[in-house]
Structure formats: structure tokens, C-alpha cells
Amino acid sequence: MAYRLMAEFSTPFVNQRVFLERLGIPKTSKIAFFNGLALAGSFCLCRIMTIPVYWLVVYNFSFSTEWVALGRGTYCLFVFPIPLDTLNLLWFYKIVRGALKVLNLRNEEKNRRQTQRG
């Protein structure tokens, strides 16, 4: 299931987020905002959307003769992905919550600037 390695396409945006935070760039800045969008989008496409596809392939594979030939090796198809999928779902939930929080902050700043202008 090498296509699960696509999860690493979201890693540069995670690293960029850490760099921006350490440089003291506010989360509401344009670069942090667009990096957050790229992070959420790539995380969803590369980690979350692959979960049902993986389990569909495993399900279809479980009725084949190759499944029986692998013997106990088939446990690897269950033991490792379940905790990884659980963590990815948890992280995605946190990413979405953080994105909504930043969007609210940006809207508050925008409204504050408009009321100051009069």
C-alpha cells in the first residue's frame, strides 16, 4: 500500500507552520493563512481521503487467494494502519478547529478595521 506514502505531501506545510511560528509571524498573516489552507487541503487529500480507499482495497484483498498465502503477514494490514488512521483523523479535527479559529480572528480584525474607518 505504497500510495499511503502520499501522506508525506502534507509534511512540508506542517514544517512551514512550525517555521512561521518560531519566526513570530502571526497566524493571521497572509503567508500563515495561505500555508494553513495548503496544509488543511493537502492533509485532507493525502491523509484523510486515502483512508476509505485503503480499507476498500484491504476488504477486497481479504477475499483473494493471496490473502491466505500471506498467512500472519495480513495482520500488518490491520495493526499499523488503525492507529495511524486514528491519529490522522484526530490531527485533521485539530487542523479544522484551528483553521476556523484563525478565520474568526481574521474576520474580527477585518470588522475592527472597518469600524475604525467609520
PyMOL commands that set and color helices and strands:
alter all, ss='L'
color gray80, all
select helices_A, chain A and resi 2-22+30-48+50-61+65-79+81-117
alter helices_A, ss='H'
color red, helices_A
deselect
rebuild
show_as cartoon
